[in-house]
């Protein structure tokens, strides 16, 4: 399973960005897709995730500013980030838990996309 992320970049504080991540490869289903962030010197942390039934959860610092959604037909997850703050600066990694008959549930990571919030 390959995860390809798009949409990172430089944005001013208060601005918006939309990340997207598409899953491809051999799998039967994807139970959960999400985004994690990793700032320099910090551990990778959950930003938001969404299950196949549409239920989502968010980290407290972003729950009123970010929105996660997914298109199950396209195996794609989106993260709309609004009111961005400098502390949102990080590499954002796409994550998916995909099921195949040969491997069962496996956890996959994309390569990461850099989001920089700065004036």
GIVENDA-V987717 format. One record per residue. N is the residue number from 0. PSI is psi as a letter, one per 30 degrees, with the letter a starting at -180 (999 if undefined). Layout:
# GIVENDA-V987717
N,PSI + N,PSI
This chain:
# GIVENDA-V987717
0,k + 1,k + 2,k + 3,k + 4,k + 5,l + 6,f + 7,l + 8,a + 9,k + 10,k + 11,l + 12,k + 13,f + 14,a + 15,l + 16,l + 17,k + 18,k + 19,l + 20,k + 21,k + 22,k + 23,l + 24,a + 25,j + 26,l + 27,e + 28,l + 29,j + 30,e + 31,k + 32,k + 33,l + 34,k + 35,l + 36,k + 37,j + 38,l + 39,k + 40,f + 41,l + 42,l + 43,k + 44,k + 45,k + 46,e + 47,l + 48,l + 49,k + 50,l + 51,f + 52,g + 53,f + 54,k + 55,l + 56,l + 57,l + 58,k + 59,e + 60,f + 61,f + 62,f + 63,g + 64,f + 65,l + 66,k + 67,k + 68,l + 69,l + 70,j + 71,e + 72,f + 73,f + 74,h + 75,k + 76,k + 77,k + 78,j + 79,j + 80,j + 81,l + 82,h + 83,k + 84,l + 85,e + 86,f + 87,f + 88,k + 89,l + 90,k + 91,k + 92,k + 93,k + 94,k + 95,k + 96,j + 97,k + 98,k + 99,l + 100,f + 101,e + 102,f + 103,b + 104,k + 105,k + 106,k + 107,l + 108,k + 109,l + 110,f + 111,k + 112,k + 113,k + 114,k + 115,k + 116,j + 117,k + 118,999
